[in-house]
């Protein structure tokens, strides 16, 4: 097949694929397949499966508390590496140029978070984005909290998954853009163990 039809991953380890077969270390090829999208209203869609493993990768920001001590913050979506990846690599990998033109930019309200004497938050405008904690807590997500993972995800992080013994399928956690209210480094994520 054509090389552009495949994603390449250097696994660097051995893991077990969904069908139970062993996948050896080294270079693996994964055929691009159509993504199944679920409408959640307001012209927003989420993928039925977790497609890739990416770190949140918040960039350091800092604030000074009431006692003039400086603290570092790593959980701001605006400066995260996953936001950059979604709006650059993900769009390029998953949509044709014509398809990218059809994806509408959305302004997302990011949750205000008070750090000492400074409130940090900035709304973001993106074509692809993580959902907020508030968006996931709506009834729309009652049936979608548990997200199946792809073999591609497994190759990149086989230890961050769990198997549903009833279905035999593998599931994983997925990031939200909302910072944890009690921490400078943690963001919320969805899990359904």
Residue frames as qw, qx, qy, qz and C-alpha x, y, z in Angstrom:
[[0.000, 0.885, 0.466, 0.000, 0.00, 0.00, 0.00],
 [0.271, 0.752, -0.052, 0.598, 0.93, 3.64, -0.22],
 [0.461, -0.023, -0.540, 0.704, 3.07, 4.95, 2.61],
 [0.162, -0.221, 0.131, -0.953, 0.74, 7.92, 3.22],
 [0.687, -0.332, -0.422, -0.490, -2.06, 5.48, 4.10],
 [0.795, -0.281, -0.487, 0.227, -0.22, 4.32, 7.22],
 [0.308, -0.879, 0.252, -0.264, 0.84, 5.78, 10.55],
 [0.727, 0.266, -0.541, 0.329, 4.24, 4.63, 11.78],
 [0.568, -0.761, 0.175, -0.263, 5.06, 4.01, 15.44],
 [0.476, 0.392, -0.718, 0.323, 8.38, 2.95, 16.92],
 [0.750, -0.531, -0.313, -0.239, 6.99, 0.90, 19.81],
 [0.121, 0.624, -0.612, 0.472, 10.26, 0.25, 21.60],
 [0.394, -0.213, 0.763, -0.467, 8.61, -2.58, 23.57],
 [0.213, -0.145, -0.921, -0.291, 6.38, -5.61, 23.33],
 [0.421, 0.054, 0.406, -0.809, 2.65, -5.46, 24.01],
 [0.266, 0.281, 0.921, 0.032, -0.50, -7.45, 23.44],
 [0.196, -0.087, -0.400, -0.891, -2.86, -6.27, 20.68],
 [0.607, -0.041, 0.215, -0.764, -6.66, -6.29, 21.10],
 [0.862, 0.137, -0.354, -0.334, -6.87, -9.67, 19.37],
 [0.858, -0.464, 0.219, -0.017, -4.45, -11.13, 21.94],
 [0.854, 0.355, -0.056, 0.376, -1.49, -11.44, 19.56],
 [0.552, -0.599, 0.053, 0.578, 1.94, -10.24, 20.61],
 [0.447, 0.874, 0.006, 0.192, 3.33, -7.22, 18.84],
 [0.790, -0.133, -0.080, 0.593, 7.11, -7.09, 18.91],
 [0.234, -0.765, 0.012, 0.600, 9.21, -4.03, 19.51],
 [0.377, -0.050, 0.527, 0.760, 10.31, -1.85, 16.64],
 [0.233, 0.166, -0.244, -0.927, 8.51, -0.10, 13.81],
 [0.295, 0.411, 0.854, -0.123, 4.80, -0.83, 13.39],
 [0.102, -0.072, -0.418, -0.900, 2.43, 0.39, 10.66],
 [0.224, 0.452, 0.735, -0.453, -1.21, 1.27, 11.31],
 [0.141, 0.398, 0.629, 0.653, -3.60, 1.81, 8.43],
 [0.192, 0.075, 0.183, -0.961, -5.57, 5.05, 8.63],
 [0.038, -0.440, -0.886, -0.138, -9.25, 4.25, 9.04],
 [0.180, -0.603, -0.282, -0.725, -12.30, 6.51, 9.00],
 [0.044, 0.016, -0.640, 0.767, -13.15, 8.12, 12.34],
 [0.262, -0.603, -0.718, -0.230, -16.63, 7.62, 13.74],
 [0.029, 0.218, -0.244, 0.945, -17.86, 10.93, 15.16],
 [0.210, -0.585, -0.767, 0.159, -20.58, 11.37, 17.80],
 [0.028, -0.603, -0.150, -0.783, -22.57, 14.61, 17.78],
 [0.342, -0.369, -0.654, 0.565, -22.87, 16.22, 21.21],
 [0.032, 0.888, 0.454, -0.059, -24.85, 19.26, 20.01],
 [0.092, -0.929, 0.076, 0.350, -23.89, 22.86, 19.28],
 [0.657, 0.710, -0.255, 0.013, -21.98, 21.74, 16.19],
 [0.193, -0.658, 0.715, -0.139, -19.51, 19.78, 18.37],
 [0.934, 0.125, -0.296, -0.159, -18.36, 16.21, 17.79],
 [0.424, -0.618, 0.658, -0.067, -16.22, 13.70, 19.65],
 [0.448, 0.337, -0.801, -0.212, -14.51, 10.61, 18.33],
 [0.890, -0.258, -0.192, -0.322, -16.09, 7.31, 19.29],
 [0.917, -0.135, -0.182, 0.328, -12.65, 5.92, 20.17],
 [0.349, -0.838, 0.271, 0.319, -9.49, 7.27, 21.76],
 [0.761, 0.644, -0.067, 0.036, -7.33, 7.66, 18.67],
 [0.564, 0.531, -0.388, 0.500, -3.90, 8.52, 20.01],
 [0.664, -0.587, -0.285, 0.364, -1.92, 8.78, 23.23],
 [0.311, 0.649, -0.088, 0.688, -0.69, 12.31, 23.90],
 [0.407, -0.317, -0.510, 0.688, 0.59, 13.96, 27.04],
 [0.022, -0.916, -0.389, 0.094, -1.24, 17.06, 28.23],
 [0.635, 0.152, 0.059, 0.755, 2.06, 18.90, 28.39],
 [0.098, -0.965, -0.243, -0.025, 1.11, 22.14, 30.05],
 [0.503, 0.490, -0.201, 0.683, 3.75, 24.82, 29.75],
 [0.435, -0.367, -0.497, 0.655, 4.97, 26.53, 32.86],
 [0.089, -0.758, -0.168, -0.624, 3.13, 29.65, 33.95],
 [0.431, -0.126, -0.616, 0.647, 3.62, 31.26, 37.33],
 [0.295, -0.789, -0.272, -0.465, 1.78, 33.32, 39.89],
 [0.191, 0.279, -0.573, 0.746, 2.57, 35.03, 43.15],
 [0.420, -0.563, -0.712, -0.002, 0.46, 34.20, 46.19],
 [0.287, -0.906, -0.179, -0.254, -0.66, 36.55, 48.95],
 [0.659, -0.679, 0.164, 0.278, 2.67, 36.01, 50.74],
 [0.278, 0.852, -0.374, -0.239, 4.65, 36.88, 47.57],
 [0.534, -0.276, 0.776, 0.189, 5.82, 33.32, 47.01],
 [0.469, 0.434, -0.478, -0.603, 6.08, 32.32, 43.36],
 [0.693, 0.039, 0.704, -0.150, 4.34, 29.10, 42.27],
 [0.101, 0.263, -0.724, -0.629, 4.58, 27.33, 38.92],
 [0.695, 0.301, 0.399, -0.517, 1.46, 26.18, 37.08],
 [0.090, -0.255, 0.847, 0.458, 1.44, 23.40, 34.48],
 [0.270, 0.365, 0.889, -0.052, -2.25, 22.71, 33.92],
 [0.296, 0.610, 0.085, -0.730, -3.34, 25.54, 31.62],
 [0.712, 0.418, 0.556, 0.094, -4.95, 24.32, 28.40],
 [0.331, 0.926, -0.025, -0.179, -4.06, 27.47, 26.50],
 [0.075, 0.792, -0.599, -0.096, -0.33, 26.65, 26.57],
 [0.788, -0.189, 0.580, -0.079, -0.58, 22.84, 26.51],
 [0.063, -0.360, 0.792, 0.488, 1.21, 20.65, 23.99],
 [0.317, 0.335, 0.887, 0.025, -1.98, 18.65, 23.42],
 [0.317, 0.797, 0.285, -0.428, -3.81, 21.78, 22.23],
 [0.097, 0.680, -0.513, -0.516, -0.99, 22.49, 19.78],
 [0.212, -0.102, 0.942, 0.241, -1.00, 18.85, 18.62],
 [0.387, 0.536, 0.718, -0.216, -4.79, 18.84, 18.09],
 [0.329, 0.857, 0.150, -0.366, -4.76, 21.98, 15.95],
 [0.156, 0.703, -0.587, -0.369, -1.70, 21.10, 13.91],
 [0.024, -0.269, 0.950, 0.157, -0.78, 17.41, 13.65],
 [0.375, 0.300, 0.831, -0.282, -4.21, 15.94, 14.35],
 [0.492, 0.684, 0.160, -0.514, -5.98, 18.15, 11.81],
 [0.276, 0.624, -0.609, -0.404, -3.32, 17.39, 9.19],
 [0.093, -0.174, 0.980, 0.033, -3.43, 13.63, 9.84],
 [0.269, 0.335, 0.862, -0.268, -7.20, 13.19, 10.11],
 [0.407, 0.765, 0.356, -0.351, -8.66, 15.67, 7.63],
 [0.583, 0.401, 0.364, 0.606, -7.98, 16.48, 4.00],
 [0.175, -0.051, -0.005, 0.983, -7.30, 20.13, 3.17],
 [0.333, -0.359, -0.448, -0.748, -10.93, 20.45, 2.00],
 [0.603, -0.496, -0.624, 0.025, -12.13, 18.72, 5.17],
 [0.434, -0.263, -0.354, 0.786, -10.13, 21.12, 7.35],
 [0.055, -0.176, -0.175, -0.967, -11.90, 24.06, 5.70],
 [0.519, -0.449, -0.539, -0.489, -15.25, 22.62, 6.84],
 [0.568, -0.392, -0.587, 0.423, -14.19, 22.32, 10.50],
 [0.111, -0.873, -0.178, -0.440, -15.54, 25.39, 12.29],
 [0.302, 0.269, -0.523, 0.750, -13.43, 27.37, 14.74],
 [0.542, -0.670, -0.485, -0.151, -14.97, 27.42, 18.20],
 [0.002, 0.590, -0.431, 0.683, -14.31, 29.79, 21.06],
 [0.701, -0.333, -0.625, 0.085, -14.13, 27.78, 24.25],
 [0.364, -0.795, 0.207, -0.438, -14.53, 29.20, 27.72],
 [0.624, 0.131, -0.675, 0.371, -11.80, 27.84, 29.91],
 [0.586, -0.689, -0.425, 0.028, -12.52, 27.58, 33.59],
 [0.018, -0.827, 0.292, -0.480, -11.31, 30.40, 35.78],
 [0.836, -0.274, -0.379, 0.286, -8.88, 29.28, 38.41],
 [0.185, -0.933, 0.177, -0.254, -7.57, 31.44, 41.22],
 [0.814, 0.044, -0.322, 0.481, -3.93, 30.99, 42.17],
 [0.415, -0.287, -0.294, 0.812, -3.03, 33.06, 45.20],
 [0.107, 0.654, 0.213, -0.718, -3.72, 36.64, 44.12],
 [0.179, 0.375, -0.549, -0.725, -3.89, 35.88, 40.38],
 [0.760, 0.316, 0.477, -0.309, -6.71, 34.38, 38.33],
 [0.078, -0.377, 0.737, 0.556, -5.37, 32.50, 35.32],
 [0.574, 0.403, 0.713, -0.007, -7.54, 31.61, 32.37],
 [0.164, 0.427, -0.366, -0.810, -7.79, 32.54, 28.76],
 [0.786, 0.408, 0.344, -0.313, -10.49, 31.51, 26.35],
 [0.331, -0.296, 0.731, 0.519, -9.18, 29.66, 23.32],
 [0.675, 0.532, -0.019, -0.511, -10.29, 29.58, 19.70],
 [0.256, -0.335, 0.877, 0.232, -9.63, 26.23, 18.04],
 [0.648, 0.169, -0.491, -0.558, -10.87, 23.86, 15.37],
 [0.780, -0.127, -0.612, 0.034, -10.03, 20.80, 17.48],
 [0.161, -0.561, 0.457, -0.671, -10.14, 20.90, 21.26],
 [0.253, -0.126, -0.907, 0.313, -10.58, 18.92, 24.45],
 [0.401, -0.669, -0.474, -0.410, -13.92, 19.11, 26.21],
 [0.125, -0.500, 0.461, -0.723, -14.32, 20.79, 29.58],
 [0.025, -0.084, -0.909, 0.408, -15.39, 19.09, 32.79],
 [0.405, 0.320, 0.338, -0.787, -18.69, 20.99, 32.59],
 [0.569, 0.328, -0.445, -0.609, -19.38, 19.73, 29.04],
 [0.385, 0.119, -0.915, -0.032, -18.75, 16.11, 30.02],
 [0.098, 0.123, 0.785, -0.599, -21.01, 16.33, 33.07],
 [0.554, 0.162, -0.083, -0.812, -24.06, 16.84, 30.83],
 [0.793, 0.078, 0.520, -0.307, -26.46, 13.98, 30.18],
 [0.677, 0.623, -0.303, -0.251, -25.19, 13.66, 26.61],
 [0.283, 0.569, -0.764, 0.114, -22.17, 11.76, 27.93],
 [0.754, -0.290, 0.431, -0.402, -23.99, 9.18, 30.00],
 [0.961, 0.180, 0.207, -0.030, -23.28, 6.51, 27.35],
 [0.672, 0.666, -0.175, 0.272, -19.90, 7.78, 26.14],
 [0.384, -0.840, 0.372, -0.092, -17.73, 8.04, 29.22],
 [0.754, -0.250, 0.573, 0.202, -16.13, 4.68, 28.53],
 [0.495, 0.760, -0.265, -0.326, -14.00, 5.07, 25.41],
 [0.950, 0.069, 0.227, 0.202, -12.48, 2.19, 23.50],
 [0.189, -0.759, 0.434, 0.447, -8.87, 2.62, 22.38],
 [0.771, 0.578, -0.220, -0.149, -7.23, 1.83, 19.06],
 [0.932, -0.052, 0.005, 0.358, -4.25, -0.48, 18.50],
 [0.424, 0.639, -0.103, 0.634, -2.30, 2.67, 17.56],
 [0.404, -0.770, 0.184, -0.459, -2.97, 4.08, 21.05],
 [0.931, -0.352, 0.093, 0.011, -1.90, 0.76, 22.58],
 [0.813, 0.309, -0.079, 0.487, 1.40, 0.79, 20.71],
 [0.179, 0.677, -0.195, 0.687, 2.21, 4.20, 22.14],
 [0.229, -0.408, 0.566, -0.679, 1.09, 3.45, 25.72],
 [0.613, -0.138, -0.744, -0.226, 0.02, -0.12, 26.45],
 [0.340, -0.174, -0.750, 0.540, 0.17, 0.36, 30.22],
 [0.200, 0.168, 0.281, -0.924, -2.50, 3.09, 30.26],
 [0.575, -0.041, -0.493, -0.652, -5.44, 0.90, 29.35],
 [0.410, -0.105, 0.798, -0.428, -7.76, -1.59, 30.93],
 [0.249, -0.046, -0.859, -0.445, -9.75, -4.53, 29.63],
 [0.657, -0.088, 0.195, -0.723, -13.48, -4.94, 30.11],
 [0.230, -0.157, 0.960, -0.019, -13.77, -8.65, 30.90],
 [0.573, 0.440, 0.575, -0.384, -17.40, -8.75, 29.69],
 [0.598, 0.757, 0.021, -0.262, -16.71, -7.35, 26.22],
 [0.850, -0.012, 0.253, 0.461, -13.01, -8.19, 25.84],
 [0.386, 0.797, 0.095, 0.455, -12.40, -4.64, 24.59],
 [0.553, -0.188, -0.255, 0.770, -9.73, -2.27, 25.84],
 [0.057, -0.928, -0.302, -0.209, -10.55, 1.19, 27.17],
 [0.541, 0.063, -0.229, 0.807, -8.56, 4.19, 28.29],
 [0.155, -0.734, -0.356, 0.557, -8.77, 7.54, 30.00],
 [0.404, 0.570, 0.327, 0.636, -9.16, 10.77, 28.06],
 [0.303, -0.136, -0.223, 0.916, -8.09, 14.32, 28.86],
 [0.031, 0.888, 0.456, 0.041, -10.29, 17.31, 29.55],
 [0.384, 0.568, -0.067, 0.724, -9.11, 20.90, 29.27],
 [0.451, -0.808, -0.082, -0.369, -10.25, 21.83, 32.81],
 [0.282, 0.452, -0.668, 0.520, -7.57, 22.34, 35.46],
 [0.558, -0.408, -0.692, 0.208, -8.01, 20.59, 38.81],
 [0.217, -0.872, -0.136, -0.417, -9.33, 23.07, 41.34],
 [0.679, -0.725, 0.111, 0.038, -6.87, 22.07, 44.07],
 [0.786, -0.211, 0.330, 0.478, -3.65, 21.58, 42.12],
 [0.112, 0.805, -0.277, -0.513, -1.23, 23.55, 39.96],
 [0.032, -0.421, 0.821, 0.384, -0.23, 20.51, 37.91],
 [0.284, 0.209, 0.936, -0.012, -3.29, 18.28, 37.51],
 [0.415, 0.086, -0.291, -0.858, -6.04, 18.49, 34.89],
 [0.728, 0.083, 0.494, -0.468, -9.29, 16.55, 34.88],
 [0.234, 0.234, -0.833, -0.443, -9.67, 13.44, 32.76],
 [0.812, -0.046, -0.001, -0.582, -12.46, 10.93, 32.15],
 [0.111, 0.251, -0.961, 0.046, -12.19, 7.37, 33.33],
 [0.782, -0.138, -0.037, -0.606, -14.77, 4.63, 33.72],
 [0.231, 0.291, -0.918, 0.137, -13.03, 1.74, 35.45]]
